[in-house]
Amino acid sequence: MRRNRKRDYLRFGTVTKSLMACVCVAAGGLGYVWQKNAIYRLGDQIKGREAALSSAQRRNTMLAAQLARLQSPALLEARCQQYNLGLVAPRETQVVRLYEPGPEWDLQMANAPLPAQSPARNPTGRMLAKR
Amino acid sequence: MILAPEKGRALIVIGALASVFSALAFRLFDLHILQHKELSALAQANREQVVHRQGRRGSILDANGNLLANSLSVRIVTADPTITAPQAGEIAEKLAPLLKTDVESLTQKLSGQSRYVRLNPRVKLDDAAVQQIRAMKLKGIFFEDQLVRFYPNGPLGSHVIGFVNAEHKGVQGIEASMEDYLEGQAGYEVIERDRKGREIRALRTEELGPRDGDDVVLTIDQVIQHIAEQELDKAMAEFKPQAAVIIVSRPKTGEILAMSSRPTFDPTNLDATSADARRNRCISDVAEPGSTFKIVVCSGALNEGIVSLNDQFDCENGAFMYAGRILHDAHPYGVLSVEQILFHSSNIGAAKVALRMGPGRLYEYIRRYGFGRKTGIALPGEVSGIAHPVGRWTSLSITRIPMGHEIAVTPLQMLMALNTIANGGTLMKPMIVKNVLDPNGKPVFQYEPQQVGQVITPRAAMLMTVALRKVVSPEGTAPKAAVPGYDVAGKTGTAQKVENGQYVRKYYSSFIGYFPAADPEISILVSLDDPTDRAYYGGSVAGPVFRAVAEKVAQYLGIEPETPQTQVARLS
């Protein structure tokens, strides 16, 4: 009877504890491996994103350079000639400068009996160039 | 119970096992304790690798933020000739069209003795070409990323921008003078690689990211620079000078809007140019300024109250004997006022004004205008020019210096002197860098216009402007420099060149001017070294170039015309 009780005790106590310990160790081990794996996967993702960022930055720089080249005055002028666009800067006589309206100008216009015959100078002296 | 013979055998076995385990234990002790330091270092070295990453070099931008220079990371193709040599010809035939080179030179590279050779150091490969080469799966052919400096405008402004060497370090121009800002700081990473040589990102232990260089924003406007260079090319074609320069600036701030020099070079193709062409003649070449220097003498005399614009001087009908030598004028003149001396550019008149000033005061004004010392522009290679102290003057110097002889100045110094008059008598330090931006676009450093000093009073400057306006009038020396619609004030210069200590029949033709005269926005210097075709007078050679540049710049900047002719033209 005594031996049987001891066996029972071993079966339900020690074995359970051992199992629990094994489960804990196994879970810990698995968790560790899982975490490690997650770290590696995350590392790979970071690496991938780093590469993508670097590639995007490189492409951005390339495009900026390409844009700068396309905006180069020499290239634009060459293109104008190449396609016979006839685009040239306007001559001074082709430029009409409009005087920028202001409160004083509005007052002057309100008091004027007739529309001005010639361009009057804005009392503020500020001008707006329109080409 | 173990019997005696069995016990003996057991002891032998135990002893043997104990010895083996003891040996193993000792070995382990040796490896882990005694040799720990060396072996762990060796293991770490095998596993870990320090990778250095270079920060991107900063860009150079014009005043409007247009890109003038930046660094691109490009793929270059490298080869190990010890592997490629057996099939060098075959590989060369496949790669030559993609690398834009000839088969012979490529074959030579691929069959060399070294273990590393770059196949396309100067040709940028696009992604498609890289993919094509990859698809060929050629043995001994590899790819490498390399930073190259890219100048989108080619030779435009090359003397100002400069260039970098193979190590990506600035050698000339802004690239050199702003190296500390432009240069990126390298970073490093301690990484571990897997069996295939790929980095295991999770095991990266140390990481210090590279820092990109700062961007430098110039005062140069690429459109004005283009206008200046275009007109310079036309002048080179028309007058065939040995060299020529144009500088465009804002007199009130000292900002340089354009600085161009011929001959020029393309920073993307340095091998094709000589060192002579790379020199920025605007700051590194000195020459006798000729009559443009009369502005210094006359403004000094006006400032001192020694003369007024109406004071009369006898110009001796073109031949003035002084200290045993005859001084000539280009045309014979009788009595001229100071104003007329300026717009007729009389050497004799200027000499007589200087005689009234005296050498001490003349020298003082020469120094006050900044001659004989560097202007301090943020460009390398600037020279001081030559302005001898009075103690080294000869008896003739007082009559020769006013006409721009016996003194050597850089074109930039001369323009800054004119700017002083345009700016109400205040000498400004020339500005070429506007600000410095960090990689995120935030200002790191902002350059402000700097006053060097008050050289003459605003009244004297105004009187000078009154006189200089007539230089471009029909009776002046440069009617061809007049810009329709704008009030231009300027001065011509025609200086004889000195070769082997003798004046020869070669000339520096120049014109310096600013407009609108009443409220100057722009000043321009045009100088041609030895124009060989037809005319050589500053007014006829440099004057029209000034006009062409001024017209276009005024239009581009929207500077309102002021003279009555334009008002009439506009109304009609």
Boltz contact constraints between the chains, C-beta under 6 A:
constraints:
  - contact:
      token1: [A, 39]
      token2: [B, 202]
      max_distance: 6.0
  - contact:
      token1: [A, 40]
      token2: [B, 202]
      max_distance: 6.0
  - contact:
      token1: [A, 43]
      token2: [B, 201]
      max_distance: 6.0
  - contact:
      token1: [A, 43]
      token2: [B, 202]
      max_distance: 6.0
  - contact:
      token1: [A, 46]
      token2: [B, 201]
      max_distance: 6.0
  - contact:
      token1: [A, 47]
      token2: [B, 201]
      max_distance: 6.0
  - contact:
      token1: [A, 58]
      token2: [B, 73]
      max_distance: 6.0
  - contact:
      token1: [A, 61]
      token2: [B, 72]
      max_distance: 6.0
  - contact:
      token1: [A, 65]
      token2: [B, 70]
      max_distance: 6.0
  - contact:
      token1: [A, 65]
      token2: [B, 72]
      max_distance: 6.0
  - contact:
      token1: [A, 65]
      token2: [B, 150]
      max_distance: 6.0
  - contact:
      token1: [A, 65]
      token2: [B, 152]
      max_distance: 6.0
  - contact:
      token1: [A, 68]
      token2: [B, 67]
      max_distance: 6.0
  - contact:
      token1: [A, 68]
      token2: [B, 152]
      max_distance: 6.0
  - contact:
      token1: [A, 69]
      token2: [B, 152]
      max_distance: 6.0
  - contact:
      token1: [A, 72]
      token2: [B, 152]
      max_distance: 6.0
  - contact:
      token1: [A, 72]
      token2: [B, 153]
      max_distance: 6.0
  - contact:
      token1: [A, 73]
      token2: [B, 223]
      max_distance: 6.0
  - contact:
      token1: [A, 73]
      token2: [B, 226]
      max_distance: 6.0
  - contact:
      token1: [A, 89]
      token2: [B, 555]
      max_distance: 6.0
  - contact:
      token1: [A, 92]
      token2: [B, 485]
      max_distance: 6.0
  - contact:
      token1: [A, 92]
      token2: [B, 561]
      max_distance: 6.0
  - contact:
      token1: [A, 93]
      token2: [B, 569]
      max_distance: 6.0
  - contact:
      token1: [A, 129]
      token2: [B, 558]
      max_distance: 6.0
